[in-house]
Amino acid sequence: MDAPYFHIGILVKDVEAARADFTAKLGVEFEPVHSQRIATGETSRFCYSLAGPPYLELVEMTGTGSWSADQPEGFHHLGLADPGVAARCSLFGDGVDLIAPGADGSPLVALTPPAALHGVRVECFDAAVAASFLGYLAAR
């Protein structure tokens, strides 16, 4: 299975402040901050770096689950673009959270629990979603 490393997810308390700090201190430019409700019911606030892959994804802590303020700031997940999300996620066993379902209910984006890979979460998402996102970033 071909699965390029598409992004590195970084959990932050305040996405606007983190975006400004990463730009000022590391020179990393980001797209504007987005808000999106995910399948677990939480609203995610996030932005991606304009340079990549791998892109840096800053994700603001929300809710009570994988993205909650109970998690420490810092490295959160490794994002893999994969044409076979369901097959890739099945490699990690139980406890995979569906983040975004496709029209037919199949996973477009899913997040593994930390215990599935030595403490590292993996966000598997459909390669077509990644291609669409690359087109969006190229237009910025």
C-alpha positions in Angstrom: 0.0 0.0 0.0 1.4 3.4 -1.0 0.9 5.9 1.9 2.9 9.1 1.7 3.4 11.1 4.9 1.0 14.0 4.1 1.1 16.0 7.3 2.1 16.2 11.0 -0.7 17.2 13.4 0.2 19.4 16.2 -2.3 20.0 19.0 -2.4 23.6 20.4 -4.5 25.5 22.9 -5.0 28.5 20.6 -4.7 28.0 16.9 -4.4 31.7 16.0 -1.7 32.2 18.6 0.2 29.1 17.5 -0.2 30.1 13.8 1.4 33.5 14.6 4.2 32.0 16.7 5.1 29.4 14.1 5.2 32.2 11.5 7.2 34.6 13.6 9.7 32.1 15.0 10.1 29.5 12.2 9.0 31.5 9.1 6.2 28.9 8.4 3.3 30.4 6.5 -0.2 29.0 7.0 -3.6 29.1 5.3 -6.4 30.8 7.2 -7.9 29.0 10.2 -10.9 26.8 9.5 -13.7 25.4 11.7 -15.3 22.0 10.9 -17.6 19.7 12.8 -16.2 16.2 12.8 -18.1 12.9 13.0 -17.4 12.6 16.7 -19.5 15.7 17.3 -16.6 18.0 18.2 -15.8 21.2 16.2 -12.2 21.3 15.1 -10.4 24.5 14.4 -7.3 24.0 12.3 -4.9 25.3 9.6 -2.2 23.8 7.4 1.2 25.2 6.4 1.4 26.3 2.8 4.7 24.4 2.3 4.8 20.6 2.3 4.4 17.7 2.2 4.6 17.0 4.9 2.4 19.9 5.9 2.2 21.1 9.5 -1.4 21.0 10.7 -2.1 23.1 13.8 -5.3 21.8 15.6 -6.9 23.6 18.5 -7.9 21.5 21.5 -11.7 21.0 21.7 -14.2 18.6 23.1 -13.5 15.6 25.4 -12.0 13.0 23.0 -8.8 12.7 21.1 -8.6 16.5 20.6 -9.4 17.6 24.1 -7.5 19.9 26.5 -6.7 16.8 28.5 -4.1 16.1 25.8 -0.8 18.0 26.0 0.2 20.5 23.4 2.6 19.2 20.8 2.8 16.3 18.4 -0.6 14.7 18.0 -0.6 12.6 14.8 1.0 11.6 11.6 -1.3 12.0 8.6 -1.2 9.5 5.8 -3.0 9.9 2.5 -4.1 6.5 1.3 -6.5 5.3 -1.4 -7.6 2.5 0.9 -8.5 4.2 4.2 -10.6 1.3 5.6 -7.9 -1.3 4.8 -5.1 0.9 6.3 -7.1 1.6 9.5 -7.9 -2.1 9.9 -4.2 -2.7 10.4 -4.5 -0.8 13.7 -7.2 -2.9 15.3 -10.0 -1.6 17.5 -10.5 1.9 18.7 -10.2 3.8 15.4 -12.3 7.0 15.5 -14.2 7.9 12.4 -13.6 11.6 11.7 -15.3 12.0 8.3 -17.5 9.5 6.6 -17.9 9.3 2.8 -21.4 9.5 1.2 -21.6 5.7 1.4 -20.5 5.6 5.0 -17.0 4.4 4.3 -14.3 6.3 6.1 -12.7 9.3 4.4 -10.7 10.3 7.5 -10.1 8.2 10.6 -7.8 8.5 13.6 -6.1 5.6 15.4 -5.7 5.5 19.2 -2.1 6.1 20.5 -1.7 2.5 21.7 -2.1 1.2 18.2 1.4 2.3 17.2 3.8 2.9 20.1 2.0 6.1 21.3 1.7 7.6 17.8 -1.7 8.4 16.4 -2.1 7.9 12.7 -4.7 9.9 10.8 -5.6 8.0 7.6 -7.4 9.9 5.0 -8.5 9.3 1.4 -6.0 10.1 -1.2 -8.6 11.9 -3.2 -9.2 14.2 -0.3 -5.5 14.9 -0.2 -5.4 15.7 -3.9 -8.3 18.0 -3.6 -6.6 19.8 -0.7 -3.4 20.2 -2.7 -5.4 21.9 -5.4 -6.9 24.2 -2.8 -3.5 25.1 -1.3 -2.0 25.7 -4.8 -4.6 28.3 -5.4 -3.7 30.2 -2.2 
